[in-house]
């Protein structure tokens, strides 16, 4: 399991180990701030490097070593 801090995820690079629609390499484009500042950060927006398509996921999904690796492989 990757130790991550959601505040430090902006502009980090990720590789999907199970690519969908040939989208394998991603960049964290935006950390979505909660409505209330006292609430924890829950979601991030990923941008596919090749297609520039974006999707929102829970940042905790990135801790799954079976699905994601930090950096581009």
LINBELBEL-V811251 format. One record per residue. RES is the residue in three letters. OMEGA is omega in radians with two decimals (* if undefined). Layout:
((RES;OMEGA) (RES;OMEGA))
//
This chain:
((UNK;-3.14) (UNK;3.05) (UNK;-3.08) (UNK;3.01) (UNK;-3.05) (UNK;3.14) (UNK;-3.11) (UNK;-3.05) (UNK;-3.06) (UNK;3.11) (UNK;3.04) (UNK;-3.07) (UNK;-3.10) (UNK;3.06) (UNK;3.06) (UNK;-3.14) (UNK;3.06) (UNK;-3.06) (UNK;3.07) (UNK;3.13) (UNK;3.11) (UNK;3.08) (UNK;-3.04) (UNK;-3.06) (UNK;-3.07) (UNK;3.07) (UNK;3.08) (UNK;-3.04) (UNK;-3.07) (UNK;2.98) (UNK;-3.06) (UNK;-3.11) (UNK;3.11) (UNK;-3.14) (UNK;3.14) (UNK;-3.12) (UNK;-3.13) (UNK;3.13) (UNK;3.13) (UNK;3.06) (UNK;-3.09) (UNK;-2.97) (UNK;3.03) (UNK;3.09) (UNK;3.11) (UNK;3.04) (UNK;3.10) (UNK;-3.07) (UNK;-3.05) (UNK;-3.02) (UNK;-3.08) (UNK;3.06) (UNK;-3.13) (UNK;3.02) (UNK;-3.12) (UNK;3.09) (UNK;3.00) (UNK;-3.06) (UNK;3.14) (UNK;3.08) (UNK;-3.13) (UNK;3.13) (UNK;-3.13) (UNK;-3.09) (UNK;3.10) (UNK;-3.08) (UNK;-3.03) (UNK;2.98) (UNK;3.11) (UNK;-3.07) (UNK;-3.14) (UNK;-3.12) (UNK;*))
//
